[in-house]
């Protein structure tokens, strides 16, 4: 097994991505504020998903700026019809990308899924203008734990880690981000992790986790990583307001390309 776990063809993938955006967008936008994204910037959004950050950036850079939103599958980006946005089918590992062209290159929850993640990051840095910013976000599973102990939830976590590993993903890649950015020669590297202490019922983060469990249930079972009963009990716990847990940390890191 070596393919991306979350295929756009999965029945509830758009819904899962929307919940992910609701959960993570406020933090992503806060760090873009720190970078200073503004009018006239040219921005590259790699693996744009369902497009919420693309839409935000289009507003932020204004009519004098532009956003290039890329993905392998444009299924969830087809409804973006903005004059300063180009939606481009693109493989960051294999397709050509203009160099020294973007004031900001951003991706979220992509590199951790790519076995050739160092090459992808190298291409992103090459696409950034001298003086521009590379901003990446990825998960760090070390904080994923239960404050209300529940064995099925723990087995679900262990199954997810193993499934990611089988697909060539690194669920602990978040901790490496500031170091890999520095290794690419970026300056002024900064990183911070964010998590939610005690996700509550109906929160976007928990709803995303629930949809993840539903989507990947057959894959877990087929690979002998968890039983159907474990997954069903995990979903029940997510809907139980007495259960509390901490999700993975989302590490945001950015650095500036030398002039």
N, C-alpha and C positions, 0 to 999 in steps of 0.2 A: 504494500500500500504506500503510495507516494503522492497522492493528489490532495488538493486543498479540501479540508474537511467540510467546509460550509459552501456547498454548491448552490448557485443561484436557482437551480432547478428544484431544490427542496420546496415542499408545498408551502411552508410558512416562513420562508427565508426573508421575504420583504418585511413581514411583520417583526421578525427577530431583529433585523437591521434597524428598523425604526425605533424599537425599544432601546437598542444599543445607543443610537444617536441621542435619544432623550436623556439617557443616563450620562453619556460622556461629553456631549457638546458643550455644556457650561464650562467645564474645565479646559477643553480644547480652545475655546474662544478666549478664556481668561489669559492663557499663555500667548495667544496671538496678539492680545492687547499689550502684553509685556514686550513682545518683539517690535510692535509698532506698525503693524500692517496698515497701510493707508491708501488714499486716493492715488491712482496712477500706477500702482504696483502691478507687475505681471506675476501670476502665481500658478504653480503646478500642484494639483491635488492628485496624488497617485493612489489608485484603488479607492475611488470616490464612493463606492457602496451605494447607498440610497440617496445620496446627494445633499444632505442637509448642510454640511460645511461648505460645499461648492456654492450653494445658494447664499449662505452667509458671506462668503468671500466676495461674491459678485457685488453685493451691496457695499461691502467695505472698500473695495478698490474703485468703485464708481465707474462712470462712463469712460473715463480716461485710462482706466486699468483693464486688465483682462484675466480670465481664469481658464486654464486648460485642465479639464477633469478627465482622468483616464481610468479605464478598468478593462479587464479581459472580457467581461460581459456587460453590455450597456442596457440590459433589460430594465433596470431600476432607475436609469438616468434619462430615458427617452422623453420624459415629460418636461425636461428643463429646456426652456425656450427663452433665453436671455441674450440680449445683444452682445454682452461682453463675456460670454461663456462659450468655449469650444468643448464639446464632448467628444472624446477620442478613444476608439478601441485601441488598446495598447498593452503590450507585454513588456514590463520594465526590464526583463532579463534578455529579451531577444530583439525588440524593435528599436529602431533608431529614435533618438531624442535630441533635439537641438541643444547644443552646449552653450554655457555661459549666457543663458537667456532669461532666467527667472529670478525675481527678487526674493521669492520664498518658494521652497519646495517642501510640501507637507505630506505625510502619510500616517495613517492610524491603523494599528493592528494588522499590518501587512508583513513586515520583516520577520516577525517571529514564525510565520507560516512558511517561509521560503528556505529550503535547504541552501540555496545560493544567496543568502541574505547579504553577505558582504559585497558581492558583485552588484546587487540591486542598489545598495547604499552608495557604492562608488559611482554608479550611473546618475543617481540623484544629485550627488555632489557636483559631478561634471556639468549637469544641467543648470546649476545655480550660478548666477552672476558673481564675479568678484565683489565682495562686500555684502552679498545676499545671505539669506538664512536657510539652513536645513533644519526642519523641525519634525521629529519622529516620536510616535507614541506606541508603546507595546505593553503587554501584560507581564506581570511578575506574580506567579502563583503562590509565592511563599506565604502570603497573608490569607489565603483561602482556608478558612477554618470555621468550625461551628462553636458558637457560644452556648447554644443549646445542643448538647451532644446527641448525635443521631448517626448510628452506624451506616444506614443506607446512603446518607449524604456523603459520608467519608468515602464509601465505595464508589460513589458517583465521581467524586473528585479524583480518586486514584485512576478510575477508568478514563477520565478525560485526559489526564496527564499521559497515560499510556497510549491512548488513541492519537494524541498530538504527536508523540514520539514516533509512532508508526508511520505517520504522514510526513515526517521530516521536519516537524515544527518544534520549536523550543519554548515551552510554557514559562521558562524562567529567564527569557531573553531580556526582559525589562531592566534587570540590574546591570546589564552590560552596556546600555545605550550611551551613557556619557563617555565611556572608554572607547567605544567604536567610533563615535563622532570625533573624538580627539585623534584617534588613529588615522582618520581620513584627512587630517591636517586642518580641521576647523578650529577657530579661535573663539574665545569668550563662551566656552561650552558651559551650559547650565542644565541641571536636571532636578526633577522633583517627582515624588510619587504621591498619588492621591487614592484614597479608598474610602469606603463608607462603613462606619462602625455600626453594625447592627442594621442590615437592610430590613425594611419594613414591608409587610404585605402590600401588594399592588404597586410597589415602587418600580420604576423602569428597569433598574438593575435586576431585581428578582424576576420580573416578567421576562426579561431577556434570558435569564438562566433557565427559567421554566421552558421557554420555547426551544432553547438549546437541548434540554433533556428530551423533549418530545421529538425534535428533528433527528437526533442522533441515537435514539433508542434502538432501532434495528441494527445500526452499525456496532453499538456496544455489544449487543447480544450475539451478533454474527461472528464477532471477533473474540468472544469468550471473555470480555472484559467486565461485564456486569450482567445480572439477570434482569429479565423483564420486571420481576417483582421489586428489585432494587430501584429501578427507574420510576416505577409507578409510586413507590413509597416516597421517593425523593420529591416527586411532583406534589404529592399530598402534603408533605412537610412545607413546601414553598407556600402552599395555600393556607397553612396553619399560622394564625397570628401570634401564637405562643413561641414559634421557632424563630431564632435569631442567629445570624451568621455574618461573617466578614467575607466579602468577595476578594478576588485577586486585586492587587494594586495596579493602577495604570500609571506607568512611568512616562513622563513627558521630558524630552531632552531636545535642546536646540543649540546650534553653534553657527558662527559666521565664517563664510569662506574668505580667506585672506585676499586683500586687494592686490 
